[in-house]
């Protein structure tokens, strides 16, 4: 069949592609201007910031692969002239993790387990019914005697995965070194010596160590998850590692798209209040003071509930559960952005008050330059460091906000996989005896990695762009 799939572009997918194009444009814009390259050159020399950037790139690659959606073509029947497509919307990440997605058990199982977590009535070899822990369908199914073979099999899989990851990391870092040496027109040995001794202009040693660490972890995870459930399974038997990886896209969407909604309000209103002053400043202050007096959680909850009522009454407007969940996610980003611009607006208002009285701004006004030209040529470039720092710092807070909102039931759609929904479902699992702890721990590990790397990178950005620290 020529058309084996049909592309599906969700609202959040299109905005992610737009954001990616804007980042590429911003990178080319920075490269051509020395005064913008200088702060980023300072970030490149910081080992911690570069290691955090590598971690964020790993998360970004997974999130982008989960943003390529499509529907598979159904098998053709005799006499069909039109290709029919499955109603299920899949992503590129689903295809890459097809074994994790399709290998579902009946219910809970512990990490790296070969038997179910709860006892069931099973038939013994003698034909009698008894309560015991049944074997899993996929976890350790290749073992004839798990009691005696499991430890050796896990150890061999771990060593094999670590070696594969180490070889892949060595190959990747070697290609990087070849490219760097060609770019700087130096020999490979000289470049490698400078990198190993930490004398390069960029902290490549920290970058390569971080890549090697993640490649080894990825190799181990790939090797173990081929025969076992690395982080166990949830109530309905889904692999928890697969759920944690799928939650990356939701966290990234909340952290990035909310910023796209927040920035226009904060930048325009903050600069306008600080530059024009008078009744414009009074009106904007009244607006954000009134908005900040309303509890944010209540405002978000009421908006989400209104959207939920609309979607329930107009279910025919959504062709799939995925599109319905994506609409709610987009609406949540809009609400978070409309309620989260106040802090940055206040910062920009105060900074604009100061810049407005600078000599070059006063000279431009005396020469008759229009206010819009003054704002875009003199004020906006001088407050961009505040905007950039605030955006990077707010990212981790927005990721955590999704988890909190989903925990209280006003976050993303329950049909969408997210760390917040995993934590929400773990609330009841922690009350079991024995405790089902692995879903909560897995979501915490992935969220901790994203938030920690974002905070570390934001520290480097703040130190490089804040003129007071320089």
C-alpha positions in Angstrom: 0.0 0.0 0.0 1.5 3.4 -1.0 -0.2 5.4 1.7 0.6 3.4 4.8 -0.2 6.2 7.2 -1.9 9.5 7.4 -0.3 12.5 9.1 -2.1 14.1 12.0 -1.1 17.5 13.2 -2.5 18.5 16.6 -2.7 22.0 17.8 0.2 21.6 20.2 2.2 19.9 17.5 1.9 22.9 15.2 2.9 25.2 18.1 5.9 23.1 18.9 7.0 23.2 15.3 6.6 27.0 15.3 8.6 27.2 18.5 11.4 25.1 17.0 11.5 27.3 13.9 11.7 30.4 16.2 14.6 28.8 18.1 16.5 28.1 14.9 15.9 31.7 13.7 17.1 33.0 17.1 20.2 30.9 16.8 21.1 32.4 13.4 20.2 35.9 14.7 22.6 35.5 17.7 25.5 34.1 15.5 25.6 37.2 13.4 25.9 39.6 16.3 28.9 39.7 18.5 27.2 41.4 21.5 24.7 38.5 21.7 27.4 35.9 21.1 29.4 37.0 24.1 27.0 35.9 26.8 26.4 32.5 25.1 30.2 32.1 24.8 30.3 32.5 28.6 27.7 29.8 29.0 29.6 27.5 26.7 32.6 27.6 29.2 30.5 26.5 32.1 30.7 22.7 32.6 27.5 22.5 34.7 25.5 24.6 32.3 26.6 22.5 29.3 25.9 19.3 31.0 22.4 20.5 31.9 21.9 21.6 28.2 22.8 18.1 27.1 20.2 16.7 29.5 17.6 19.1 28.2 18.5 18.1 24.6 17.8 14.4 25.5 14.4 15.4 26.9 13.8 17.6 23.8 14.5 14.8 21.3 12.1 12.5 23.1 9.4 15.2 23.2 9.8 16.0 19.5 9.6 12.4 18.5 6.4 12.2 20.5 5.0 15.2 18.6 5.0 13.5 15.2 1.5 12.0 15.0 -0.1 9.8 12.4 -2.8 7.2 11.8 -1.9 3.8 10.4 -3.7 2.5 7.3 -6.0 -0.4 7.9 -5.6 -3.7 6.0 -7.3 -3.3 2.6 -10.3 -5.5 1.9 -11.3 -6.8 -1.5 -13.2 -4.1 -3.5 -12.0 -1.1 -1.4 -11.1 1.9 -3.5 -10.5 4.3 -0.6 -7.8 3.8 2.0 -9.2 3.5 5.5 -7.1 4.6 8.5 -7.2 3.5 12.1 -8.9 5.8 14.6 -5.9 5.4 16.9 -3.5 8.3 16.8 0.1 7.2 17.3 3.4 9.0 17.5 6.9 8.3 16.3 7.9 7.6 19.9 5.1 4.9 20.0 6.7 3.2 17.0 10.2 3.3 18.6 8.8 2.0 21.9 6.4 -0.5 20.3 7.6 -3.4 22.4 7.0 -1.4 25.7 3.6 -0.2 24.5 2.3 -3.6 23.4 3.8 -5.8 26.1 1.1 -5.3 28.7 0.5 -7.5 31.7 -2.8 -8.2 33.5 -2.1 -5.9 36.4 0.7 -4.7 38.8 4.2 -6.1 38.6 7.3 -5.0 40.4 10.4 -3.6 38.6 12.3 -6.5 36.9 9.8 -9.0 38.2 9.0 -12.3 36.6 5.8 -12.9 38.6 2.7 -10.7 39.2 2.5 -8.5 42.3 -0.8 -10.1 43.6 -1.8 -13.6 44.0 -4.4 -15.2 41.7 -6.2 -18.6 41.5 -4.0 -20.7 39.1 -4.0 -24.3 38.2 -1.0 -26.3 39.5 0.8 -29.1 37.7 -1.4 -31.6 39.6 -4.6 -30.0 38.3 -5.5 -28.5 41.7 -6.5 -24.8 42.0 -4.3 -22.7 44.3 -3.6 -19.1 45.1 -0.1 -18.1 43.9 1.8 -15.4 42.1 1.4 -16.2 38.3 4.2 -15.8 35.8 4.1 -12.6 33.7 3.4 -12.9 30.0 6.5 -10.8 29.0 8.6 -10.1 32.1 11.2 -12.8 32.2 9.2 -15.0 29.9 12.4 -16.3 28.3 13.6 -17.9 31.6 12.7 -21.5 32.3 13.5 -21.3 36.0 13.4 -17.6 37.2 14.5 -18.6 40.7 17.9 -19.8 39.5 18.4 -18.0 36.2 17.2 -14.5 36.9 20.2 -13.0 38.7 22.7 -14.2 36.1 20.4 -13.1 33.3 20.0 -9.6 34.8 23.8 -9.3 35.3 24.6 -10.3 31.7 21.9 -8.0 30.3 23.3 -5.1 32.4 26.9 -5.7 31.3 25.8 -6.1 27.6 23.7 -2.9 27.7 26.5 -0.9 29.4 29.1 -2.0 26.8 26.7 -1.2 23.9 26.0 2.2 25.4 29.8 2.8 26.0 30.6 1.9 22.4 27.9 4.1 21.0 29.0 7.0 23.2 32.6 6.6 22.1 31.5 6.6 18.4 29.4 9.7 18.9 32.0 11.6 20.8 34.6 10.5 18.3 32.5 12.0 15.4 32.1 15.2 17.4 35.9 15.4 17.9 36.5 14.9 14.2 34.0 17.7 13.4 35.5 20.0 16.0 39.0 19.4 14.7 38.0 20.0 11.1 36.0 23.2 12.1 39.0 24.7 13.9 41.5 23.3 11.4 43.6 21.5 14.0 44.8 17.9 14.2 42.6 15.3 15.9 45.2 14.6 18.6 45.6 18.3 19.5 41.8 18.7 19.7 41.4 15.6 21.8 44.2 16.7 24.2 42.6 20.2 24.6 39.2 18.6 25.3 40.5 16.1 27.8 42.5 18.8 29.7 39.5 21.2 29.7 41.4 23.8 27.7 38.9 24.1 24.8 36.7 27.2 24.4 33.6 25.0 25.0 33.3 22.7 28.0 33.4 19.7 25.7 34.7 17.4 28.4 31.6 17.9 30.5 29.4 17.5 27.4 31.1 14.2 26.4 30.9 12.8 30.0 27.2 13.6 30.1 26.6 12.0 26.7 28.5 8.9 27.8 26.6 8.7 31.1 23.2 8.9 29.3 24.3 6.5 26.6 25.3 3.9 29.1 22.0 4.4 31.0 20.1 4.1 27.7 22.0 1.0 26.8 21.2 -0.6 30.1 17.6 0.4 30.0 17.2 -0.9 26.4 18.9 -4.2 27.3 16.8 -4.8 30.4 13.5 -3.6 29.1 13.7 -6.0 26.2 13.0 -8.9 28.5 11.7 -7.3 31.6 9.6 -4.4 32.8 12.4 -2.1 34.1 10.1 0.1 36.2 7.3 -2.5 36.6 3.7 -2.1 35.4 0.7 -0.2 36.6 -2.8 -1.2 37.5 -3.9 -2.1 34.0 -0.5 -3.7 33.1 1.1 -0.9 31.1 4.8 -0.5 31.3 5.7 2.3 33.7 8.9 3.2 31.8 6.8 3.8 28.6 4.4 6.0 30.6 7.3 8.0 32.1 8.8 8.6 28.6 5.4 9.6 27.2 5.0 12.1 30.0 8.0 14.1 28.8 6.1 15.7 26.0 3.3 16.9 28.3 5.9 18.5 30.6 7.7 20.2 27.8 4.5 21.4 26.2 3.3 22.9 29.5 6.7 24.6 30.1 7.2 26.0 26.6 3.8 26.8 25.1 2.7 28.5 28.3 5.7 30.8 27.8 4.5 31.7 24.3 1.2 32.8 25.7 2.7 34.6 28.7 5.4 36.7 26.9 3.3 39.0 24.8 1.2 40.1 27.8 4.2 40.5 30.1 6.5 42.3 27.6 3.9 44.6 26.0 2.1 45.6 29.2 5.2 45.9 31.3 7.1 48.1 28.9 4.0 50.2 28.2 3.4 50.8 31.9 7.0 51.8 32.5 7.4 54.0 29.5 4.1 55.9 29.1 3.3 56.1 32.9 0.3 58.2 33.8 -3.2 56.7 33.1 -1.6 53.8 31.1 0.4 52.7 34.1 -2.6 53.1 36.4 -4.8 51.0 34.1 -2.2 48.2 33.7 -1.5 48.2 37.5 -5.3 47.9 38.1 -5.5 45.0 35.7 -2.7 42.8 37.1 -3.6 43.7 40.7 -7.2 42.6 40.1 -6.0 39.4 38.4 -3.5 38.6 41.1 -6.1 39.0 43.8 -8.0 36.0 42.4 -6.7 32.6 43.6 -4.9 31.1 40.6 -6.0 27.5 41.2 -9.6 28.5 41.4 -9.4 30.5 38.2 -7.7 27.6 36.4 -10.2 25.1 37.8 -13.2 27.1 36.7 -11.8 27.6 33.2 -11.0 23.9 32.8 -14.4 22.8 34.1 -16.1 25.2 31.6 -14.1 23.6 28.8 -14.9 20.2 30.1 -18.7 21.0 29.9 -18.2 22.3 26.4 -16.4 19.2 25.2 -19.0 16.9 26.8 -21.8 18.7 25.0 -19.9 18.8 21.6 -18.2 15.4 21.6 -18.8 15.2 17.8 -16.3 18.0 17.2 -13.4 15.7 18.2 -12.5 12.8 16.0 -10.4 11.0 18.6 -9.6 10.9 22.2 -6.1 12.2 21.5 -7.5 15.3 19.8 -9.8 15.9 22.7 -7.0 15.5 25.3 -4.8 17.8 23.1 -7.4 20.5 23.1 -7.6 20.4 26.9 -3.8 20.6 27.1 -3.7 23.6 24.8 -6.4 25.3 26.8 -4.5 24.6 30.0 -1.4 26.3 28.5 -3.5 29.3 27.6 -5.0 29.7 31.1 -1.6 29.2 32.8 -0.1 31.8 30.4 -2.8 34.4 31.0 -2.4 34.0 34.8 1.4 33.8 34.9 2.5 37.0 33.2 2.1 39.3 36.2 5.5 38.7 37.8 7.5 39.3 34.7 5.3 42.4 33.9 6.2 44.0 37.2 9.9 43.4 36.6 9.8 44.9 33.1 7.8 47.9 34.4 10.4 48.7 37.0 13.3 48.2 34.6 11.6 50.4 32.0 11.2 53.2 34.6 15.0 53.2 34.9 15.8 53.0 31.2 13.3 55.7 30.3 15.5 58.2 32.2 18.7 57.3 30.5 20.5 59.9 28.4 20.2 58.1 25.1 16.4 57.7 25.5 16.0 61.3 26.5 18.1 62.3 23.4 15.9 60.2 21.2 12.8 61.8 22.6 14.2 65.3 22.1 15.0 64.5 18.5 11.4 63.6 17.9 11.7 59.8 17.6 8.3 58.1 17.9 7.6 56.2 21.1 7.3 52.9 19.2 10.8 53.2 17.7 12.2 54.1 21.1 10.6 51.0 22.7 11.8 48.6 20.0 15.3 50.1 19.4 16.3 51.2 22.9 14.1 49.7 25.7 13.2 46.2 24.4 16.9 45.2 23.7 17.9 46.4 27.1 15.3 44.3 29.0 15.7 41.1 27.0 18.1 39.7 29.6 15.3 39.9 32.1 12.9 38.2 29.7 15.3 35.4 29.0 16.2 34.8 32.6 12.5 34.8 33.7 11.5 32.4 30.9 14.2 29.9 31.8 13.5 30.1 35.5 9.7 29.8 35.0 10.0 26.7 32.9 10.7 24.4 35.9 7.8 26.0 37.9 5.4 25.3 35.0 6.4 21.7 34.8 5.7 21.3 38.5 2.5 23.2 38.1 1.2 20.5 35.7 1.8 17.8 38.3 0.1 19.7 41.0 -3.0 20.6 38.9 -3.3 17.0 37.6 -3.1 15.8 41.2 -6.1 18.0 42.2 -8.0 16.9 39.1 -7.9 20.1 37.0 -4.8 19.4 35.0 -4.5 17.6 31.7 -7.1 15.1 30.4 -7.1 11.8 32.3 -6.7 10.0 28.9 -3.4 11.8 28.4 -0.2 10.4 29.8 1.6 12.8 32.1 3.7 12.8 35.3 0.8 14.5 37.1 -1.6 11.8 36.2 0.9 9.1 37.3 1.3 10.8 40.6 -2.4 11.2 41.0 -3.0 7.5 40.3 -0.2 6.7 42.8 -2.1 8.4 45.5 -4.3 5.3 46.0 -1.5 2.9 45.3 0.4 4.1 48.3 -2.5 3.1 50.5 -2.2 -0.6 49.4 -0.5 -3.2 51.5 2.2 -3.9 50.3 2.8 -0.5 48.8 2.9 0.0 45.0 5.7 2.6 44.9 7.3 2.3 41.5 4.9 4.5 39.5 5.5 7.4 41.9 9.3 6.9 41.9 9.5 6.7 38.1 7.5 9.9 37.6 9.6 11.6 40.3 12.9 10.5 38.7 12.0 11.8 35.2 10.5 15.0 36.6 13.5 15.6 38.9 15.9 15.2 35.9 14.0 17.8 33.8 13.5 20.3 36.6 17.1 20.0 37.9 18.7 20.4 34.5 16.4 23.4 33.7 17.4 25.1 37.0 21.1 24.5 36.5 21.0 25.8 33.0 18.9 28.8 34.1 21.7 29.7 36.7 24.2 29.8 33.9 21.9 31.9 31.7 21.3 34.3 34.6 25.0 34.7 35.4 25.8 35.3 31.7 23.0 37.8 30.8 22.5 39.7 34.0 24.7 42.9 33.7 24.7 43.4 37.5 26.5 40.0 37.9 28.9 40.8 35.1 
